[in-house]
């Protein structure tokens, strides 16, 4: 059975596929940098980081740091859950 966060990730994948977004899900597992978002993506020349959470869960301090670094570098960063995925959808529609 899928976890609630896995269901959010599935919705993000579906949304990215609908818009033709290039994306990948980095595997950190001790080899990458901790806190990297669940999705690294590019859409119409804009770099995007997406961290998925279930319900009212919040990003860790490391995840917040990485999302802030993306924004500071001129990219877009989102924390999405079941409700706020609409914000990501609206951003893609407007891009």
TASULTA-V766697 format. One record per pair of residues at least 24 apart in sequence whose ideal C-beta (glycine too) atoms are under 8 Angstrom apart, sorted by the first residue. I is the first residue (numbers start at 1). J is the second residue. D is the distance in whole Angstrom. If there is no record, write none. Layout:
((I:J:D) (I:J:D))
//
This chain:
((3:54:7) (4:54:3) (4:55:6) (4:82:8) (5:52:6) (5:53:7) (5:54:4) (5:57:8) (7:54:8) (7:82:7) (8:52:4) (8:53:7) (8:54:6) (8:80:6) (8:81:6) (8:82:6) (8:85:7) (9:38:6) (9:39:8) (9:52:5) (11:82:8) (11:85:5) (12:38:8) (12:39:6) (12:50:6) (12:52:6) (12:80:6) (12:85:7) (12:88:7) (15:85:7) (15:88:7) (15:89:6) (15:92:7) (16:41:6) (16:43:8) (19:43:6) (19:92:5) (19:93:8) (21:48:8) (21:92:7) (23:48:8) (33:66:7) (34:62:5) (35:60:7) (35:61:8) (35:62:3) (35:63:5) (35:64:8) (35:65:6) (35:66:4) (36:66:6) (37:63:7) (37:66:6) (37:67:6) (37:70:7) (37:77:7) (43:92:6) (43:95:6) (44:95:5) (46:75:7) (46:76:6) (46:95:6) (47:73:7) (47:74:7) (47:75:4) (47:76:7) (48:75:6) (48:76:5) (48:77:7) (48:78:7) (49:75:6) (49:76:8) (49:77:5) (49:78:7) (50:77:8) (50:78:5) (50:79:8) (50:80:6) (50:88:7) (51:77:8) (51:78:7) (51:79:5) (51:80:7) (52:79:8) (52:80:6) (52:81:7) (53:79:6) (53:80:7) (53:81:5) (54:81:6) (54:82:7) (55:81:6) (55:82:7) (56:81:8) (57:81:7))
//
